[in-house]
Amino acid sequence: MRLGAGAALAGATGHAALLEPPSLAAQSLPDGRKIRFGIVGTGIRGCNLLESARKVPTGVCVGSADLYSTRLEAGKEAYGADFDTTGDYRRLLDRKDVDAIFIATSDHHHRRVTLDAVAAGKDVYCEKPMSHSVADGIAMVEAVQANKRIFQAGSQRVSSILYEKAREIFASGRLGEVHEIDAQWNRNSPGGAWVYPIPDDASPQTVDWNGFLVDAPPHEFDPKRFFRWRCFRDYGSGLGGDLFVHLLSGIQVVTGMNTPANRAYSSGGLYHYKDGREFPDLLETVYDFPSSNGGVQVHVHCNQNNNSGDEGLAFYGSTGTMVMTGRTVTFTPQDVRPKFEAYGWGGMTRAQRAKGEADWKAAHPDPLPTLPDPESFSLPQGYDDTAVHIANFFNAIVTRQHVVEDEVFGHHAAIGCHLANQSFFHRSIATWDAETNTIKV
């Protein structure tokens, strides 16, 4: 993994600037009213979404649904306002005053709720990963497009001004040919490894267990499976769905590679959290992506037992290196100015070396071009990319124009997650078959 070496470049002296955040005053609907949305799932991420949605003035939450009754109150507290609540999300879909649905459920509910929502004429914001399987993703893409709805997947960094700046640098060509991208996101705490607290009142009386299982295999009530669903294959997608998708979405938006990888090979294991979970706590995957300049190898690495490096992306080009952290993007030029390669003349006579050097100097008169300074850009304090992502979604509802992270973009990023998991569990290379829209292992 070379990200650490690239990240050191971020400390180099050069131009530094603070990025300017956009306005959150998204457009209003033609009749001037606010966009009315309901949210399905008011757990950790659902409450995060509601906290950020409070900052976007052109939308208003009018209802929520959750399978754990106590979370209904938690959602209202996160939003700071009262609204209708229900244990059955279909009640939100029946409401004629609801324009859009936010989906912040476990992964295995994404397909069902999305299909029901678009069939009811609602636009959809669905948390990442968009799908729990390739088949789910295909069904979601088809349903969104058949019903002519706006869909946005919830990898919020796609809307970040940091990624906008990185995309600008990449598109400028200053990186030269890029054939290697490294990405990592590490954590080192029980919470970062999904060991979420289980409330004292969790029981079959407060949790709609059958509503949670839906299409998943039957299982007796188990609060660990409900509150720590990311750990289990029936409901979640592990590190691939939690963190890989963020990184892959970022790579897609920066490079413009809106396509699945050709193949993936994963390694890793379950080394520390021997708590009954089914996914590894360390996962590394090497992807081969097609590209206009001959192909790109992407290395993604997530470790729940070490927080060294945290979140980061590094793009290694022939003329420049671009490194991203959670709050900065730094471009450092590669020194590819012409120079006399003395090492290559080591097996020659002194006379041969002297003539070679003289010929080189004659062909490359002084002075050499000046090497540009590194450039670094940072997010302002308090910047909320989730709020910007929501504002972009609301704008799309008004304009009926696709967002960047639409159903196709979200599907392609999720395929990367599924490729990684299939490779890990089958202990083999996983390839994407574009003709059959399936993963081969």
Secondary structure, 3 states (H helix, E strand, C coil): CCHHHHHHHHHCCCEEEECCCCCCCCCCCCCCCCEEEEEECCCHHHHHHHHHHCCCCCEEEEEEECCEHHHHHHHHHHHCCCCEEECCCHHHHHCCCCCEEEECCCHHHHHHHHHHHHHCCCEEEEECCCCCCHHHHHHHHHHHHHCCCCEEEECHHHHCHHHHHHHHHHHCCCCCCEEEEEEEECCCCCHHHCCCCCCCCCCCCCECHHHHHCCCCCCCCCHHHHHCHHHCCCCCCHHHHHHHHHHHHHHHHHHCCCCCCCEEEEEEECCCCCCCCCCCCEEEEEEEECCCCCCEEEEEEEECCCCCCCEEEEEEECCEEEEEECCEEEEEECCCCCCCCHHHHCCCCHHHHHHHHHHHHHHCCCCCCCCCCCEEEECCCCCCHHHHHHHHHHHHHHHCCCCCCCHHHHHHHHHHHHHHHHHHHHCCCEEEECCCCEEEC
